[in-house]
Amino acid sequence: PALQLALDVGHLYVTGEERPAEHIAHHAGHLGQVTLEDMQRGRHDHLPFGQGDVDVPAVLAALRACRWQEPIYVELGRHGFDAVAPSRAALEYLRRSIS
């Protein structure tokens, strides 16, 4: 019972389990951490939001529906060397996605 799920949304797309909203709803009581990035189906390449296949607004809506109150971690992947610009762009994208 003390174990919690660390859900990495982008990796659901890499492995072909592409319906993150369903996974969030199903595992809501066991979520301990949520990491979010954009990826294309079947490719392990962390992309800036809007450049992959992840339906970020649907993920955010699913998290709201399960009353998620914890941080959402954004993985920059290969863009981490220049963390400031991609972090700002990610934050702006997420803010637009929830409004």
C-alpha positions as CSV (number, residue, x, y, z in Angstrom):
1,P,0.0,0.0,0.0
2,A,2.9,2.4,0.5
3,L,4.1,2.1,-3.1
4,Q,2.9,4.7,-5.5
5,L,3.0,5.0,-9.3
6,A,5.4,7.3,-11.0
7,L,3.5,8.0,-14.2
8,D,5.5,9.2,-17.2
9,V,2.9,10.3,-19.7
10,G,5.2,10.6,-22.7
11,H,6.5,7.0,-22.2
12,L,2.9,5.8,-22.6
13,Y,3.2,6.9,-26.2
14,V,6.5,5.2,-26.7
15,T,5.1,1.9,-25.5
16,G,1.8,2.1,-27.4
17,E,-0.4,2.7,-24.3
18,E,-1.5,6.0,-25.7
19,R,-4.6,6.9,-23.6
20,P,-3.1,8.7,-20.6
21,A,-6.4,10.1,-19.4
22,E,-7.6,6.5,-19.0
23,H,-4.5,5.5,-17.1
24,I,-4.8,8.6,-14.9
25,A,-8.4,7.8,-14.0
26,H,-7.7,4.1,-13.4
27,H,-4.6,4.7,-11.2
28,A,-5.7,8.0,-9.6
29,G,-5.6,6.5,-6.1
30,H,-2.1,5.3,-6.6
31,L,-0.4,8.2,-8.4
32,G,2.6,9.5,-6.6
33,Q,4.3,11.5,-9.4
34,V,3.3,12.6,-12.9
35,T,5.9,13.5,-15.5
36,L,4.8,15.1,-18.7
37,E,6.5,15.7,-22.0
38,D,5.5,15.5,-25.6
39,M,6.6,12.5,-27.7
40,Q,5.6,10.8,-30.9
41,R,4.1,7.4,-31.0
42,G,6.8,4.7,-30.9
43,R,9.8,7.1,-30.6
44,H,11.6,7.8,-27.4
45,D,12.4,11.5,-28.2
46,H,11.4,14.1,-25.6
47,L,9.9,17.0,-27.6
48,P,8.7,20.5,-26.7
49,F,5.0,20.6,-26.1
50,G,3.0,20.8,-29.3
51,Q,5.5,18.9,-31.4
52,G,4.4,15.3,-30.6
53,D,1.3,13.2,-30.2
54,V,0.5,13.7,-26.6
55,D,-2.9,15.4,-26.0
56,V,-1.7,17.6,-23.2
57,P,-5.0,19.4,-22.5
58,A,-6.7,15.9,-22.1
59,V,-4.0,14.9,-19.6
60,L,-4.4,18.1,-17.6
61,A,-8.2,17.6,-17.6
62,A,-7.8,14.0,-16.4
63,L,-5.5,15.2,-13.6
64,R,-8.0,17.9,-12.6
65,A,-10.8,15.3,-12.6
66,C,-9.0,13.1,-10.1
67,R,-8.2,16.2,-8.0
68,W,-4.4,16.0,-8.5
69,Q,-2.8,18.5,-6.1
70,E,0.8,17.6,-6.5
71,P,3.4,19.1,-8.9
72,I,3.5,18.0,-12.6
73,Y,7.1,17.4,-13.6
74,V,8.2,18.4,-17.1
75,E,11.0,16.5,-18.7
76,L,13.1,18.5,-21.1
77,G,15.2,15.6,-22.4
78,R,17.7,16.6,-25.0
79,H,16.7,20.3,-24.4
80,G,17.9,20.3,-20.8
81,F,21.3,21.9,-21.7
82,D,19.4,25.2,-22.3
83,A,16.9,24.8,-19.5
84,V,15.7,28.4,-19.2
85,A,14.1,28.9,-22.7
86,P,12.5,25.4,-22.9
87,S,11.2,25.7,-19.4
88,R,9.6,29.0,-20.1
89,A,8.0,27.7,-23.3
90,A,6.7,24.6,-21.5
91,L,5.2,26.8,-18.7
92,E,3.5,29.1,-21.3
93,Y,2.1,26.0,-23.2
94,L,0.7,24.5,-20.0
95,R,-0.9,27.7,-18.9
96,R,-2.6,28.0,-22.3
97,S,-3.7,24.4,-22.1
98,I,-5.5,24.8,-18.8
99,S,-7.3,28.0,-19.7
